[in-house]
Amino acid sequence: MRVLIAGGGIGGLTTALSLHAAGIEAQVVEAAREILPLGVGINLLPHAVRELTELGLADELAATGVPTAELVYHDRFGNRIWGEPRGIAAGYRWPQVSIHRGELQALLLAAVRRRLGASSVRTGLAVERHEQTGGLVRVALRDRASGAIEEVVADVLVGADGIHSTVRAALHPGEGPPRWNGIQMWRGVTEAAPFLTGRSMIMAGSNLTAKFVAYPISRDAELRGRAAINWVAEVRVGEGASVAPESWTRRGRAEDVLPHFAAWRFPWLDVPALIAGAPAIYEYPMVDRDPLPSWGAGRVTLLGDAAHPMFPIGSNGASQAILDARALAFELATALTPEEALAGYEAERRPATSELVLANRAMGPERVMALVEQRAPHGFARIEDVLSREELEEIARGYKRTAGFLIAELNGRRSWGVR
């Protein structure tokens, strides 16, 4: 069996590694002419770290990222709403890891080329169209440098080509642009002194008006006694409309975001200083797409953001792509035919991710922050006067259930590795 993977991002590369581990031939084609370590920080939840650990990447993750110790919610005045341990400290068998997206992608790319060979990832090739004939998939690839068209034949085509997926557009024509929720995001990485535990992830404010997220992402900075702090500033600026395609490389300006957070100076974190200290700021709208009724047909399917782009709430975007990759490889290695494998993969992953897309639209676990802002807009002295502990715990537990990382269930779930 030969699987062609369109897209060399986190999902596509993890798919290649997972297929290789299952004894299946994989080829990755990426439209970008060069895969660069772009973007800022992301979180990998324990269910995703489990999968990367089973792929033999635990030591590389530990050497690059930071194991998140706790997640703490605050209101816009810095008052503590709720906190909980994360990863190993919470009882998982695997950590939660905060890491630079580009460094994770580079780590995966190096592993693919090392294990599958230097020619396993081809860049500068964009999927033009595909056709299923005679039990095979014929894929036309356009060389972005010369414009030449090359036809590749595979047993399975996986569209892992992101929120603007060409493969998805062919499967679901007329879908239109991504859906914007009216929130504009600015992101950056600033080296500064560590805050709270030094491995804390904090969220302050709420998506009703303005929210700020911060967490360290670099083991190298930590070893120097510093913190490379990934931060996200989110501001509701509209009611939602069609927007231009977002990009990890679109530059933002500090002067556009600073006025919204000018007073956000907490005893443990100076938000304006963090924003002003970033060497580069990236700006893009918070977008997703409606869940699909199907991901593919026959020998073609979707994966990651091509299948289920979701709002970046609850740290689940990259994590769910990694879960997709592992589930797909397991099904292809154990089902009788590719068609049965893709049907099994979709049955496993589509309902779960569709539910998660909708949960993130409802603000997921961050709903506690919106409730506090609604009930105590001028701050509070005791959180118990605003939200009960039972409400807080149920919101947190409910999201873990939806996203698939309840502690006992994850620790006890069967492996997707193929022995």
N, C-alpha and C positions, 0 to 999 in steps of 0.2 A: 504494500500500500504506500502511496506517495501523497502527502498532504501539502498543498500550497497555502501559505499563510500570507494574506495581504495585510501588511502593517508591522513595523518593527518597534512598536512601543512595548510597554510593560506586559500587556496581555499577549501580544504576538510572540515575544521572545520567551515568555514563560510557557506558552503553548509548544514552541519548538523544543524546549528542554524537556517538557513532560512527555511529548511524543517520542523523543529520542530515548528517554528512560524506559519507555514501554516497548522499544524495539521497532518503532515506526519511523519511516523516512520523512523528513520535513524540510521544506524550503521556505525561507522568508523573503518576500519582496517588499521594499519600502520606497515610497514615492520620493522622499527627501533624498537629495544627492549625497548627503552625509548625515549620519546620525550623531548629533551633538548633545552634550549633557545640558539640556535646556530646562527651564522651569525653576521651581523653588521647592519647598518642603512638602512632604506628604507623610501620612501615618499609615503603617501597615498593622492591622489588627491581628490578634493572636491566631485567628483561623487562617489568615494569609501567610503569616510567619511559619505556621505549621507546614504549609505546603512547600514553601521555599526551603525549610529545614529538611524535608524529605527529599528535596532535590539536591541536598548537599551544600547549601549556601549559607548555613547558619553562621559559620566563622566569618565569612565576608560581610554579612549584615552587621555582626557585632563589631567588626573593625571599622565600619563606616558610619553607621547610625547610632542613635541613642535609645536605650530602652526606656520607654516612658514609665515613670513611677506612679503618677497620679493624674487625674483629670479633675479640674476644679472650675465650677461655674461661679461667676460674680455678676452683680448688677453694674450699671454704668458708673456707679460711685466707688466701685471696688469692694463692696460688701460681699462677703462669702455667702453663696446660696447653698451650694452642695459640692461635695467632693467624694471621690472614690479611688481606691488603688486600681492600677491597671496592670495587665500582663501577669508576670510571675507573682507579683505581690498580691494580686487578686485571687490567685489560686489556679490560673491556667498553667498548662505544661509548657507553654511557649510565651515569649515576651510580646509586648506591643513595641514596635520599632518606629521611631521618627527618623526620617532620612531625606536627603535631597533627592528629588525625583530624577534629576539628571545622573546622579551618582548611582542610583539603583538601576537605571536603564543601562548605564555603562557596565555595571557589574554583570547584568544579565547578558548583554551583548558579548562581553568577553567570554562568558561561560559557554554561550552558544557556539561561538567560533572555535573555542578550544575543544569542545566535545563533538560538534557536528562537522567541523572543518571550516576553513576560511571562506569557502564559496557558499556556505549555507545561508548567508544573508547578502542579498543583492540590493543595492541602493539605486536611486534614480529611476525606478521603474514604477509606473502608475497603472493600476488596473483600468483598462478602457471598457471592457465588456467581458461577459462569460456566457457559455452555452453548455448545457448538458446533452451529450449525445452518446449513445452506445455504452452506457455505464461509466462514462468518463466526463470530466469537466474540462472544457477547452477555454483557456483564459487568454485574452489579448492584452499584452502589456505594452505600454508606450514608453519608450526611452525618452526621458525628459530633456536630455541634452541634444539628441539628434532628431527626435520625433518619429523614429522608426518603430514599427509595430512588430512585436515578437509573440508568437503563439506558444503557450506552454500547456501541456496536458497533465492533469493530475487526477487522482481518484477522489479527492475531496478538496474543496475550496473553503477556507475559513476567512471571513471578512473581519479582521481585527484592525480596521483602518479608521477608527475614531468616530467622533460625533458627526463628521461630514462624510461618512463612509460611502464610497462609490458602490461597494457591493450591496449595502443596504438600499441605496437609491435604486439599484437595478431590481432588487427583490420587491421593493415597496415604492414604486414610482408615484410622484405627485404628493409626497409627504410634506414638502415645504421646509422652511427653516426651523432651527431649534426654537423652543419656547422659552421666553425670558420672563422672569418673575418680578422685574422692576428693581432688582438689587445690582448695584455696581460693586465690583471687587477690586481692591488694590492689594498687591502682594509683594513682599520683599524679604530679604535675609540680612540681618544686621548683627555684627559681632558686638557683644556687650558683656557686662557682668552677669553671671548666672542669677536667676531669680527663684524664690521659694526653695524647693528641694534641689534645684539645679537640673532636675529631670521632670519638671512639672509641665503639663499642658493646661493653659488657662483659656477660658472664654468669658468675655464680659459684654454687658449690654444685651441686645436682642435684635433679631432680624425685623422686628416691627419698625425700628428706626435705624440704629447703628449697632454694629457688633465688632468686637476685636478678639482675635485668636492669636496665641503665641506659644511656641514650644521650641526647644533646642533640637538641632538635627545633625550635629557633627561630633563624632567621637574625637577627632583630631583637636578641635577647639576645646573640648572638655579636658583633654590631657594637658592642655596649656593653661588650665584654670579659667578659661573663658567659655562663652556660649555663642554659637552661631544660631541666632534666634530667628526662626521662620515666623513671619507674622502675616495675618490676613485682616484687612480692614474692609468691612462690608457696610454699605450705606444704601438704604432704600431711596431711590431717586425717581422712580416712576411706577406705573401700574402694570407694566408688562406690554411688550409689543415686539414686532420683528426687529432684529438687530443684525448688524454686520457680523460676519463670522469671527468668533473669538480666536485669540491666538496666545500661546504662551509667551511670545516674544514682543507683543505690543507694549511699548513703553508708556508708563504713567508718570504723573508729576506729583511731587510731594505737596505742592501748593494747592492741588485739587482736593486732596484727602485730609490734610492737616486741620482745616477749619472744623471738620466734623468731630475731631478728637482733641481739640485744644485743651480742654479741662481734664482730660483723662490721665491725671498723674496720681498714681497709687503709691502707698509706702513701699511696695515691693516691685513696682514696674512703672517707668516713665514712658507712656505710650507715645506722646509727641516726639520725644528724643529718639525712640526706636524707629519711628517712621522717617524722621529727618536724617537719621544715620545710615539709611540703606544706600549702598552704592548704585543700585538699580531698582526701579519699581515697575511692576507689570500690572496692567489694567485690563479687565475684561468683564463682560456681563455674566451673571449667574444664570445658566441655561440648562435645560434638559429636553427630552422628547417624551411623547406619550408612549406607554408600553405597547409593544406590538402584539398582534394576534398570533403571529408565528415568526420564527427567526429565519426560516429558510425552507427549502424543499429539496428532496432527493439527497444529493451529495454536496449541498452548499448550505452553510450556516454562518451565524454571526457570533461575535465574542466581545466582551468588554464594552467600551463606550459605543462601539458600532451597534451593539445589541440593546444596551440599556443605559444610555447616558443619564446621569442623575445629578441633582444638586450636591455640591460638596459639603454635605452635612453628615455628621456621624462617622467621618473618616472611612468611607466605604468604597470610593470609586476604584482606586487601584486594587484594593483588597478583593473586590468582587471579580475583577478581571482575572486575577490569579486563581480564584476558585473556579471560574469558568474553564480556564486552561487545564486544570487538573481533572475536572469532571469530564471534559471532552476527551482527553487522552485515555482516561480509564474506560470510557464507553467504546472508543475506537479499538482498544486493545482486547475488549472482552465480548463485544457483540458479534453476531454471526456475519453481518454485512455492514458496509458503511451507512446505508440508509437506516438500518435499525439503530446503529450507534448514534447518529445525529438526532434521531427521534428520541432516544433515551436521554441524551444530553439535554435536549430542549425541555423534556418533561421534568428533568431534575432541576434545571436552572432558571427557565423562563418564569414560572410562577413566583419563585422566591425573589427574583430581581425585580419583577413587575411590582410586587408588594412593597419592595424597598424604595423604588422610585416614588411611589405614592406617599410612603411614610416620610420621605425626605421633603416632599412638597409641603407636608404638614409640620415641618421643622424637626421631626424625629425627636431625639432626646433633648434637643435645645428648646423644646416647648416649655420647659421649666423656666427658662429665661424670659420668654414672652409672658408667661403667667405672672411672674414677679413684676415685670414692667407695667402690666395692666393693673395689678392689685396694689402695687407700692411704687408709683411713678416718681416719688421724691425720696426713695430710699427706705430703709427699715433698720430697726435696732435688733430685732429677733426674727429669724427666718420662720420660726414656728408660728409667728403671728400672720404670716403671709401664705405659706405652703406647709402642709403637714408632711411629716417624714414618710408616711404611707404614700402620699401622692408622688413625692420625689422618687421613691424606690420603685414604684410601679411604672412610672414613665421610663426610667432607666432600664428596668428589666424587660419591659415590653419591646423596646427598641432592640435590645440584644437578642430577643427571641426572633424578631422579624429579620434581623441581619445575620442570624445564624451563628452567634457566638456566646450563647449561654454557656457558662463554665462547664457544668457537668456533661452537657450534650456534646460540646466540642471535644473535651478530654476523652470521651468515650466513643466518639464516632469512628466508624471504620475508615481505614486509610484509602485514599484514591491511588496510592502507588500500586503498581502491578509487579507482583513477585514472579 
